[in-house]
């Protein structure tokens, strides 16, 4: 039962940290082209930060329970001496910064960026990738930053499709595409590197539960990429043509992408809790 709670806490952590940091990153990169759709960003960031705070606290409580349930200096010292301790500290600090900066204006927006970076840094400190080397930990951090930007952009684009006229939406989609080519390309490259690093493709290794669960996550991620390609080559031209249907199709497509993102998070939470060598 404790492991099930751990998986649920991880799922909440992924959703909160990726959404909160992602919306902050996307808001800064997409800028003024967001128009009225930017008004939803503070609310999304605040909601995500609350989820992340709750998940980080739950994760700390579960870790203490695994160590015997006693909250004393010995237990706290043992936690801090493992990668999990600093990772939880980064999660709490990042979530707090995001929550405090959700309604920031002007130069205070830098705190949103800082909060997002701090929140996601925990993924480079703790886990299977971080346990191998500092290089794989750094690449894991950049990988989750790219994925979070993508998720945050989708959340804002969905709102933009609802409130912006098609000419403004077309301008926003063009800016998003400009960033997406580089960021999603880096996401794919980082994911490929981590997969090659984490998995020995010999027959016995590939048949392990960890490798099988990882392959399921990869299939889901490829499906998300496939829909992104569909958006780029089929839906984006319709938005630019302002035929009245492009925005509706974009919203529907983004809904599917967000559903697949959720599936990736569920698969990852299951993988890192029940199948990872460092669960």
PAVO-270116 format. One record per residue (C-alpha): chain; residue number from 0; y, x, z. Coordinates in nm, 3 decimals, decimal comma. Last residue first. Layout:
BEGIN
+------+-----+---------+---------+---------+
| unit | pos |      yy |      xx |      zz |
+------+-----+---------+---------+---------+
|    A | NUM |       Y |       X |       Z |
...
+------+-----+---------+---------+---------+
//
This chain:
BEGIN
+------+-----+---------+---------+---------+
| unit | pos |      yy |      xx |      zz |
+------+-----+---------+---------+---------+
|    A | 278 |   0,275 |   1,291 |  -0,688 |
|    A | 277 |   0,280 |   1,655 |  -0,795 |
|    A | 276 |  -0,026 |   1,652 |  -1,022 |
|    A | 275 |   0,116 |   1,325 |  -1,156 |
|    A | 274 |  -0,121 |   1,031 |  -1,181 |
|    A | 273 |  -0,044 |   0,774 |  -0,910 |
|    A | 272 |   0,324 |   0,812 |  -0,822 |
|    A | 271 |   0,472 |   1,006 |  -1,114 |
|    A | 270 |   0,278 |   0,809 |  -1,375 |
|    A | 269 |   0,336 |   0,468 |  -1,221 |
|    A | 268 |   0,710 |   0,528 |  -1,193 |
|    A | 267 |   0,712 |   0,668 |  -1,547 |
|    A | 266 |   0,525 |   0,369 |  -1,690 |
|    A | 265 |   0,761 |   0,125 |  -1,515 |
|    A | 264 |   1,066 |   0,319 |  -1,637 |
|    A | 263 |   0,932 |   0,328 |  -1,994 |
|    A | 262 |   0,869 |  -0,047 |  -1,978 |
|    A | 261 |   1,228 |  -0,104 |  -1,864 |
|    A | 260 |   1,351 |   0,102 |  -2,158 |
|    A | 259 |   1,133 |  -0,116 |  -2,383 |
|    A | 258 |   1,303 |  -0,427 |  -2,249 |
|    A | 257 |   1,643 |  -0,263 |  -2,299 |
|    A | 256 |   1,550 |  -0,189 |  -2,660 |
|    A | 255 |   1,444 |  -0,549 |  -2,718 |
|    A | 254 |   1,773 |  -0,680 |  -2,579 |
|    A | 253 |   1,958 |  -0,424 |  -2,792 |
|    A | 252 |   1,794 |  -0,571 |  -3,101 |
|    A | 251 |   1,899 |  -0,924 |  -3,009 |
|    A | 250 |   2,257 |  -0,815 |  -2,942 |
|    A | 249 |   2,270 |  -0,620 |  -3,269 |
|    A | 248 |   2,139 |  -0,921 |  -3,460 |
|    A | 247 |   2,412 |  -1,141 |  -3,312 |
|    A | 246 |   2,681 |  -0,884 |  -3,391 |
|    A | 245 |   2,562 |  -0,845 |  -3,750 |
|    A | 244 |   2,550 |  -1,216 |  -3,830 |
|    A | 243 |   2,913 |  -1,296 |  -3,912 |
|    A | 242 |   2,917 |  -1,110 |  -4,242 |
|    A | 241 |   3,157 |  -0,848 |  -4,109 |
|    A | 240 |   3,041 |  -0,591 |  -4,368 |
|    A | 239 |   3,062 |  -0,318 |  -4,103 |
|    A | 238 |   2,840 |  -0,528 |  -3,876 |
|    A | 237 |   2,592 |  -0,574 |  -4,159 |
|    A | 236 |   2,591 |  -0,199 |  -4,225 |
|    A | 235 |   2,510 |  -0,137 |  -3,855 |
|    A | 234 |   2,213 |  -0,376 |  -3,861 |
|    A | 233 |   1,993 |  -0,217 |  -4,123 |
|    A | 232 |   2,020 |   0,162 |  -4,115 |
|    A | 231 |   2,136 |   0,240 |  -3,762 |
|    A | 230 |   1,987 |  -0,059 |  -3,583 |
|    A | 229 |   1,644 |  -0,001 |  -3,737 |
|    A | 228 |   1,666 |   0,368 |  -3,637 |
|    A | 227 |   1,742 |   0,260 |  -3,279 |
|    A | 226 |   1,445 |   0,022 |  -3,294 |
|    A | 225 |   1,218 |   0,311 |  -3,385 |
|    A | 224 |   1,359 |   0,527 |  -3,109 |
|    A | 223 |   1,270 |   0,261 |  -2,851 |
|    A | 222 |   0,918 |   0,243 |  -2,997 |
|    A | 221 |   0,890 |   0,622 |  -2,971 |
|    A | 220 |   0,976 |   0,596 |  -2,601 |
|    A | 219 |   0,702 |   0,337 |  -2,550 |
|    A | 218 |   0,446 |   0,560 |  -2,723 |
|    A | 217 |   0,561 |   0,860 |  -2,516 |
|    A | 216 |   0,515 |   0,666 |  -2,190 |
|    A | 215 |   0,162 |   0,571 |  -2,293 |
|    A | 214 |   0,089 |   0,936 |  -2,376 |
|    A | 213 |   0,208 |   1,037 |  -2,030 |
|    A | 212 |  -0,035 |   0,790 |  -1,873 |
|    A | 211 |  -0,319 |   0,943 |  -2,075 |
|    A | 210 |  -0,211 |   1,295 |  -1,986 |
|    A | 209 |  -0,200 |   1,213 |  -1,615 |
|    A | 208 |  -0,531 |   1,023 |  -1,623 |
|    A | 207 |  -0,702 |   1,334 |  -1,767 |
|    A | 206 |  -0,842 |   1,315 |  -2,121 |
|    A | 205 |  -0,583 |   1,556 |  -2,263 |
|    A | 204 |  -0,688 |   1,823 |  -2,013 |
|    A | 203 |  -1,055 |   1,813 |  -2,111 |
|    A | 202 |  -0,981 |   1,817 |  -2,484 |
|    A | 201 |  -0,735 |   2,107 |  -2,479 |
|    A | 200 |  -0,378 |   1,993 |  -2,529 |
|    A | 199 |  -0,258 |   2,151 |  -2,206 |
|    A | 198 |   0,020 |   1,920 |  -2,099 |
|    A | 197 |   0,337 |   1,998 |  -1,903 |
|    A | 196 |   0,497 |   2,253 |  -2,135 |
|    A | 195 |   0,422 |   2,079 |  -2,464 |
|    A | 194 |   0,540 |   1,750 |  -2,316 |
|    A | 193 |   0,853 |   1,912 |  -2,174 |
|    A | 192 |   0,943 |   2,067 |  -2,508 |
|    A | 191 |   0,885 |   1,742 |  -2,696 |
|    A | 190 |   1,098 |   1,548 |  -2,449 |
|    A | 189 |   1,378 |   1,802 |  -2,478 |
|    A | 188 |   1,374 |   1,785 |  -2,857 |
|    A | 187 |   1,371 |   1,404 |  -2,854 |
|    A | 186 |   1,660 |   1,383 |  -2,607 |
|    A | 185 |   1,852 |   1,649 |  -2,797 |
|    A | 184 |   1,827 |   1,440 |  -3,114 |
|    A | 183 |   1,928 |   1,137 |  -2,908 |
|    A | 182 |   2,240 |   1,323 |  -2,798 |
|    A | 181 |   2,338 |   1,468 |  -3,136 |
|    A | 180 |   2,285 |   1,165 |  -3,360 |
|    A | 179 |   2,386 |   0,933 |  -3,077 |
|    A | 178 |   2,738 |   1,078 |  -3,047 |
|    A | 177 |   2,838 |   0,989 |  -3,402 |
|    A | 176 |   2,639 |   0,665 |  -3,385 |
|    A | 175 |   2,839 |   0,549 |  -3,081 |
|    A | 174 |   3,164 |   0,620 |  -3,265 |
|    A | 173 |   3,045 |   0,419 |  -3,565 |
|    A | 172 |   2,927 |   0,138 |  -3,336 |
|    A | 171 |   3,271 |   0,119 |  -3,174 |
|    A | 170 |   3,449 |   0,096 |  -3,509 |
|    A | 169 |   3,206 |  -0,176 |  -3,622 |
|    A | 168 |   3,267 |  -0,368 |  -3,299 |
|    A | 167 |   3,641 |  -0,354 |  -3,360 |
|    A | 166 |   3,593 |  -0,497 |  -3,713 |
|    A | 165 |   3,335 |  -0,747 |  -3,577 |
|    A | 164 |   3,562 |  -0,904 |  -3,315 |
|    A | 163 |   3,473 |  -0,787 |  -2,962 |
|    A | 162 |   3,348 |  -1,004 |  -2,675 |
|    A | 161 |   2,972 |  -1,057 |  -2,717 |
|    A | 160 |   2,881 |  -0,757 |  -2,928 |
|    A | 159 |   3,088 |  -0,545 |  -2,691 |
|    A | 158 |   2,878 |  -0,664 |  -2,396 |
|    A | 157 |   2,559 |  -0,553 |  -2,571 |
|    A | 156 |   2,730 |  -0,229 |  -2,669 |
|    A | 155 |   2,811 |  -0,159 |  -2,303 |
|    A | 154 |   2,450 |  -0,196 |  -2,189 |
|    A | 153 |   2,327 |   0,000 |  -2,490 |
|    A | 152 |   2,569 |   0,283 |  -2,418 |
|    A | 151 |   2,447 |   0,306 |  -2,058 |
|    A | 150 |   2,086 |   0,331 |  -2,174 |
|    A | 149 |   2,170 |   0,603 |  -2,427 |
|    A | 148 |   2,379 |   0,796 |  -2,178 |
|    A | 147 |   2,091 |   0,771 |  -1,929 |
|    A | 146 |   1,844 |   0,911 |  -2,182 |
|    A | 145 |   2,069 |   1,208 |  -2,259 |
|    A | 144 |   2,123 |   1,283 |  -1,890 |
|    A | 143 |   1,747 |   1,244 |  -1,829 |
|    A | 142 |   1,672 |   1,513 |  -2,088 |
|    A | 141 |   1,948 |   1,743 |  -1,960 |
|    A | 140 |   1,791 |   1,733 |  -1,612 |
|    A | 139 |   1,439 |   1,783 |  -1,749 |
|    A | 138 |   1,570 |   2,082 |  -1,944 |
|    A | 137 |   1,711 |   2,230 |  -1,624 |
|    A | 136 |   1,383 |   2,176 |  -1,437 |
|    A | 135 |   1,189 |   2,328 |  -1,728 |
|    A | 134 |   1,410 |   2,637 |  -1,709 |
|    A | 133 |   1,396 |   2,660 |  -1,329 |
|    A | 132 |   1,019 |   2,683 |  -1,353 |
|    A | 131 |   0,697 |   2,487 |  -1,313 |
|    A | 130 |   0,778 |   2,281 |  -1,003 |
|    A | 129 |   1,094 |   2,142 |  -1,163 |
|    A | 128 |   0,893 |   1,984 |  -1,443 |
|    A | 127 |   0,641 |   1,819 |  -1,210 |
|    A | 126 |   0,897 |   1,670 |  -0,976 |
|    A | 125 |   1,207 |   1,766 |  -0,779 |
|    A | 124 |   1,522 |   1,961 |  -0,854 |
|    A | 123 |   1,591 |   1,865 |  -1,215 |
|    A | 122 |   1,544 |   1,497 |  -1,141 |
|    A | 121 |   1,782 |   1,528 |  -0,845 |
|    A | 120 |   2,054 |   1,643 |  -1,084 |
|    A | 119 |   2,069 |   1,286 |  -1,213 |
|    A | 118 |   2,274 |   1,158 |  -0,919 |
|    A | 117 |   2,496 |   1,467 |  -0,912 |
|    A | 116 |   2,576 |   1,436 |  -1,283 |
|    A | 115 |   2,648 |   1,064 |  -1,257 |
|    A | 114 |   2,867 |   1,108 |  -0,951 |
|    A | 113 |   3,059 |   1,387 |  -1,120 |
|    A | 112 |   3,122 |   1,175 |  -1,428 |
|    A | 111 |   3,233 |   0,885 |  -1,211 |
|    A | 110 |   3,445 |   1,124 |  -1,008 |
|    A | 109 |   3,617 |   1,234 |  -1,329 |
|    A | 108 |   3,724 |   0,872 |  -1,370 |
|    A | 107 |   3,964 |   0,942 |  -1,084 |
|    A | 106 |   4,197 |   1,105 |  -1,338 |
|    A | 105 |   4,297 |   0,764 |  -1,469 |
|    A | 104 |   4,149 |   0,467 |  -1,286 |
|    A | 103 |   3,872 |   0,425 |  -1,034 |
|    A | 102 |   3,701 |   0,089 |  -0,986 |
|    A | 101 |   3,343 |   0,217 |  -0,977 |
|    A | 100 |   3,456 |   0,545 |  -0,820 |
|    A |  99 |   3,335 |   0,475 |  -0,468 |
|    A |  98 |   3,001 |   0,337 |  -0,589 |
|    A |  97 |   2,946 |   0,625 |  -0,828 |
|    A |  96 |   3,032 |   0,881 |  -0,561 |
|    A |  95 |   2,798 |   0,715 |  -0,311 |
|    A |  94 |   2,514 |   0,700 |  -0,564 |
|    A |  93 |   2,558 |   1,068 |  -0,643 |
|    A |  92 |   2,563 |   1,170 |  -0,277 |
|    A |  91 |   2,255 |   0,964 |  -0,190 |
|    A |  90 |   2,062 |   1,089 |  -0,492 |
|    A |  89 |   2,169 |   1,449 |  -0,434 |
|    A |  88 |   2,052 |   1,431 |  -0,072 |
|    A |  87 |   1,722 |   1,277 |  -0,184 |
|    A |  86 |   1,670 |   1,568 |  -0,427 |
|    A |  85 |   1,762 |   1,822 |  -0,157 |
|    A |  84 |   1,480 |   1,688 |   0,061 |
|    A |  83 |   1,221 |   1,630 |  -0,211 |
|    A |  82 |   1,229 |   1,995 |  -0,318 |
|    A |  81 |   1,056 |   2,088 |   0,011 |
|    A |  80 |   1,224 |   2,268 |   0,303 |
|    A |  79 |   1,441 |   1,964 |   0,369 |
|    A |  78 |   1,138 |   1,742 |   0,430 |
|    A |  77 |   0,982 |   1,983 |   0,679 |
|    A |  76 |   1,313 |   2,019 |   0,861 |
|    A |  75 |   1,346 |   1,641 |   0,887 |
|    A |  74 |   0,994 |   1,615 |   1,027 |
|    A |  73 |   1,046 |   1,892 |   1,283 |
|    A |  72 |   1,392 |   1,768 |   1,378 |
|    A |  71 |   1,265 |   1,421 |   1,459 |
|    A |  70 |   1,207 |   1,091 |   1,283 |
|    A |  69 |   0,836 |   1,032 |   1,346 |
|    A |  68 |   0,646 |   0,829 |   1,086 |
|    A |  67 |   0,356 |   1,069 |   1,041 |
|    A |  66 |   0,455 |   1,276 |   0,739 |
|    A |  65 |   0,373 |   1,000 |   0,492 |
|    A |  64 |   0,599 |   0,765 |   0,688 |
|    A |  63 |   0,884 |   1,016 |   0,657 |
|    A |  62 |   0,835 |   1,027 |   0,281 |
|    A |  61 |   0,835 |   0,647 |   0,266 |
|    A |  60 |   1,161 |   0,633 |   0,464 |
|    A |  59 |   1,323 |   0,890 |   0,232 |
|    A |  58 |   1,216 |   0,692 |  -0,075 |
|    A |  57 |   1,351 |   0,370 |   0,078 |
|    A |  56 |   1,687 |   0,539 |   0,142 |
|    A |  55 |   1,695 |   0,669 |  -0,216 |
|    A |  54 |   1,599 |   0,327 |  -0,354 |
|    A |  53 |   1,866 |   0,146 |  -0,153 |
|    A |  52 |   2,132 |   0,393 |  -0,266 |
|    A |  51 |   2,015 |   0,366 |  -0,627 |
|    A |  50 |   2,029 |  -0,013 |  -0,625 |
|    A |  49 |   2,380 |  -0,002 |  -0,477 |
|    A |  48 |   2,485 |   0,253 |  -0,739 |
|    A |  47 |   2,350 |   0,034 |  -1,020 |
|    A |  46 |   2,551 |  -0,266 |  -0,902 |
|    A |  45 |   2,869 |  -0,057 |  -0,871 |
|    A |  44 |   2,823 |   0,103 |  -1,214 |
|    A |  43 |   2,759 |  -0,232 |  -1,381 |
|    A |  42 |   3,064 |  -0,389 |  -1,215 |
|    A |  41 |   3,286 |  -0,094 |  -1,308 |
|    A |  40 |   3,163 |  -0,106 |  -1,673 |
|    A |  39 |   3,220 |  -0,479 |  -1,739 |
|    A |  38 |   3,587 |  -0,432 |  -1,826 |
|    A |  37 |   3,495 |  -0,176 |  -2,091 |
|    A |  36 |   3,390 |  -0,464 |  -2,320 |
|    A |  35 |   3,756 |  -0,554 |  -2,358 |
|    A |  34 |   3,816 |  -0,251 |  -2,580 |
|    A |  33 |   3,513 |  -0,024 |  -2,603 |
|    A |  32 |   3,693 |   0,171 |  -2,875 |
|    A |  31 |   3,920 |   0,308 |  -2,605 |
|    A |  30 |   3,662 |   0,552 |  -2,474 |
|    A |  29 |   3,313 |   0,581 |  -2,620 |
|    A |  28 |   3,248 |   0,912 |  -2,444 |
|    A |  27 |   3,398 |   0,826 |  -2,105 |
|    A |  26 |   3,246 |   0,481 |  -2,084 |
|    A |  25 |   2,910 |   0,612 |  -2,207 |
|    A |  24 |   2,888 |   0,873 |  -1,932 |
|    A |  23 |   2,980 |   0,624 |  -1,658 |
|    A |  22 |   2,745 |   0,362 |  -1,803 |
|    A |  21 |   2,467 |   0,619 |  -1,812 |
|    A |  20 |   2,524 |   0,743 |  -1,458 |
|    A |  19 |   2,491 |   0,394 |  -1,316 |
|    A |  18 |   2,214 |   0,278 |  -1,551 |
|    A |  17 |   2,003 |   0,595 |  -1,522 |
|    A |  16 |   2,047 |   0,620 |  -1,145 |
|    A |  15 |   1,987 |   0,254 |  -1,064 |
|    A |  14 |   1,695 |   0,192 |  -1,301 |
|    A |  13 |   1,520 |   0,518 |  -1,219 |
|    A |  12 |   1,569 |   0,475 |  -0,844 |
|    A |  11 |   1,446 |   0,114 |  -0,856 |
|    A |  10 |   1,130 |   0,230 |  -1,035 |
|    A |   9 |   1,088 |   0,510 |  -0,784 |
|    A |   8 |   1,114 |   0,265 |  -0,494 |
|    A |   7 |   0,854 |   0,040 |  -0,660 |
|    A |   6 |   0,619 |   0,337 |  -0,706 |
|    A |   5 |   0,663 |   0,440 |  -0,342 |
|    A |   4 |   0,595 |   0,084 |  -0,226 |
|    A |   3 |   0,270 |   0,093 |  -0,424 |
|    A |   2 |   0,183 |   0,428 |  -0,268 |
|    A |   1 |   0,238 |   0,286 |   0,080 |
|    A |   0 |   0,000 |   0,000 |   0,000 |
+------+-----+---------+---------+---------+
//
